[in-house]
Amino acid sequence: MKESNSNSRRSFLEKIALGSAVGGLAGILNPAVANPLEENKKKMHEADEWFKKVKGSHRIVYDGSTPHDGFPIIWNWAFYLTNNQTDSPDSDITAMTVLRHAAIPFALDDRLWSKYKLGAVFEVNDPATGAPSLRNPYYEPKPGDFPMPQIQGIKDLQARGAMFCVCDLALQVYSGAIAGQMNLQMEDVYKDMISGVHPGIQVVPSGVWALGRAQEHGCAYVFAGG
């Protein structure tokens, strides 16, 4: 049964990635939906400015392409922990996580998780109930959300200087897929998604763009898997 569910999830994600879901990539190319050119340029420049916050001797970027039980956040925390243990202060560290593809819901607030059933869409279960989560378990985690109680969530890591960004291209594609499933307008879902990005999480043109920029700023690349 677990293998069947996994295959079903992969099939759903592949359809979204290919734009075959209603309102997928076709919606991005629709001038009525896409942001005006000048707005896109502004967003691009804002994202480039954000990368100037990268600092310190120890720089790393985690490629968070899937939820993977919260590891895109766990490894960010582990980088701070272990560098502290080897006498490097937070001020000399940058750990960045790029939330792209199927990990984008970790950038979004609980309202969106509940409204669009993001736990079911992305197969993220609530650690307390085992059911598809109706909240973001890794922004401000509750006891039991992480395998170790000392692991910090996104909000606390941001306070230490950690950087998180989310892929705008994926937000658009998934907005189209969700809109198609719920009989909504893609542009409405997308605007709602953008409004629900947590404070301090930078919207970037694409996750792969951000991974490239991070490496240009001296961050070593690590895939955020197990």
C-alpha positions in Angstrom: 0.0 0.0 0.0 2.8 2.4 0.9 4.5 1.7 -2.5 1.2 2.3 -4.3 0.7 5.7 -2.5 4.2 6.7 -3.3 3.7 5.9 -7.0 0.4 7.8 -7.0 2.2 10.8 -5.5 5.0 10.7 -8.1 2.4 10.5 -10.9 0.6 13.5 -9.5 3.8 15.5 -9.1 5.0 14.5 -12.6 1.7 15.8 -14.1 2.2 19.1 -12.3 5.8 19.4 -13.4 4.8 18.8 -17.0 2.0 21.3 -16.8 -0.6 18.8 -17.7 -2.8 19.6 -14.7 -5.4 22.3 -15.4 -3.9 25.7 -15.3 -0.3 24.5 -14.9 2.5 25.8 -17.0 0.0 27.1 -19.6 -1.2 29.5 -16.9 2.2 30.9 -16.4 2.4 31.8 -20.1 -1.0 33.4 -20.0 -0.5 37.2 -20.1 -3.6 37.7 -18.0 -2.0 35.6 -15.2 1.8 36.3 -15.5 3.2 39.3 -13.7 4.0 42.3 -15.9 7.5 42.5 -17.3 8.5 45.4 -15.0 7.2 43.7 -11.9 9.2 40.6 -12.8 12.3 42.7 -13.2 11.7 44.3 -9.8 11.2 40.9 -8.2 14.4 39.7 -9.9 16.4 42.6 -8.5 15.0 42.2 -5.0 16.0 38.5 -5.0 19.5 39.5 -6.1 19.8 42.0 -3.4 18.7 39.4 -0.8 21.7 37.3 -1.6 24.0 40.1 -0.4 23.0 38.9 3.1 25.2 35.8 2.7 28.0 36.2 5.2 30.7 34.4 7.1 33.5 31.9 6.5 31.1 28.9 6.5 28.5 29.0 3.7 26.1 26.3 2.5 23.0 26.0 0.5 20.5 23.1 0.9 18.5 22.0 -2.1 15.1 21.4 -0.7 13.2 19.8 -3.6 11.0 17.5 -1.6 9.4 17.5 1.9 11.7 14.6 3.0 10.4 14.5 6.6 11.6 18.1 7.2 15.2 17.5 6.3 15.5 20.7 4.3 15.1 22.4 7.6 16.8 19.8 9.8 20.1 20.0 7.9 20.1 23.8 8.1 19.9 23.6 11.9 22.6 20.9 12.0 25.0 23.1 10.1 24.6 25.8 12.8 24.9 23.2 15.6 28.0 21.5 14.4 29.8 24.7 13.4 29.0 26.1 16.9 30.5 22.9 18.3 33.7 23.7 16.4 33.9 27.2 17.8 32.3 29.1 14.9 29.7 31.7 16.1 26.4 32.2 14.2 27.8 35.5 12.9 30.4 33.5 10.8 27.8 31.2 9.3 25.3 31.2 6.5 23.0 28.2 6.0 20.5 28.7 3.2 17.6 26.4 2.3 16.0 26.7 -1.2 12.4 25.5 -1.0 11.5 24.4 -4.5 9.3 21.9 -6.3 7.4 19.8 -3.7 9.0 21.5 -0.7 7.4 24.9 -1.3 4.6 24.5 1.3 7.1 24.8 4.1 7.3 28.5 3.1 3.6 29.0 3.6 1.4 29.8 6.6 -1.1 27.5 8.3 -4.1 29.2 6.7 -3.0 28.0 3.3 -2.3 24.5 4.5 -5.8 24.3 5.8 -7.5 26.0 2.9 -5.8 24.1 0.1 -5.2 20.8 2.0 -1.5 21.1 1.3 -0.6 18.2 3.6 -2.6 15.9 1.3 -1.3 17.5 -1.9 2.4 17.2 -0.9 2.0 14.1 1.4 3.1 15.8 4.6 1.5 14.2 7.6 0.9 15.8 11.0 3.3 14.0 13.3 0.7 14.1 16.1 -2.1 12.5 14.2 -0.5 10.8 11.2 -3.2 12.4 9.0 -2.4 14.8 6.2 -1.3 18.0 7.9 -3.5 21.1 8.0 -0.6 23.2 9.3 3.0 23.9 8.5 4.8 21.6 11.0 8.3 23.1 10.5 7.9 26.9 10.6 7.1 27.0 14.4 7.2 23.3 15.3 5.3 21.8 18.2 6.7 19.2 20.5 7.1 16.0 18.5 7.2 17.6 15.1 10.9 17.0 14.7 12.7 13.7 15.7 14.7 15.6 18.4 13.2 18.3 20.6 16.2 20.7 20.2 15.8 21.0 16.4 14.7 24.5 15.5 12.1 25.5 13.0 12.4 28.0 10.2 11.4 31.0 12.3 14.0 30.4 15.0 16.6 29.6 12.5 15.9 32.9 10.7 16.6 34.7 14.0 20.0 33.1 13.9 20.8 34.4 10.4 19.6 31.3 8.4 18.2 32.2 5.0 15.2 30.6 3.3 13.7 31.2 -0.1 10.9 29.8 -2.1 10.6 29.1 -5.9 8.1 31.4 -7.6 7.9 29.2 -10.6 6.8 26.3 -8.5 4.3 28.4 -6.7 2.7 29.3 -10.0 2.7 25.7 -11.3 1.2 24.2 -8.1 -1.3 27.1 -7.9 -2.5 26.0 -11.4 -2.8 22.4 -10.3 -4.6 23.2 -7.1 -6.9 25.6 -8.9 -7.8 22.9 -11.4 -8.6 20.4 -8.7 -10.7 22.8 -6.7 -12.4 24.6 -9.6 -10.7 27.9 -8.8 -8.9 30.5 -10.8 -5.1 30.0 -11.0 -4.4 33.8 -10.6 -6.5 33.9 -7.4 -4.8 30.9 -5.8 -1.4 32.2 -6.8 -2.0 35.6 -5.3 -3.2 33.9 -2.1 -0.1 31.7 -2.0 2.2 34.8 -2.4 0.3 36.6 0.4 0.9 33.6 2.7 4.6 33.3 2.3 6.1 33.6 5.8 8.0 36.9 6.7 11.6 36.8 5.8 11.3 34.0 3.3 12.4 35.4 0.0 10.4 34.6 -3.2 12.9 33.9 -5.9 12.3 33.6 -9.7 13.0 29.8 -9.5 14.7 27.4 -7.1 17.4 26.4 -9.6 18.1 30.1 -10.2 18.6 30.6 -6.4 20.8 27.5 -6.1 23.0 29.0 -8.8 23.1 32.4 -7.1 23.9 30.9 -3.8 26.9 29.1 -5.2 28.1 32.3 -6.9 28.1 33.8 -3.4 30.3 31.1 -2.1 27.8 28.6 -0.7 28.6 24.9 -1.0 25.8 22.9 -2.5 24.1 20.0 -0.6 21.0 18.0 -1.6 18.7 18.1 1.4 17.9 14.4 1.5 18.4 11.8 4.2 
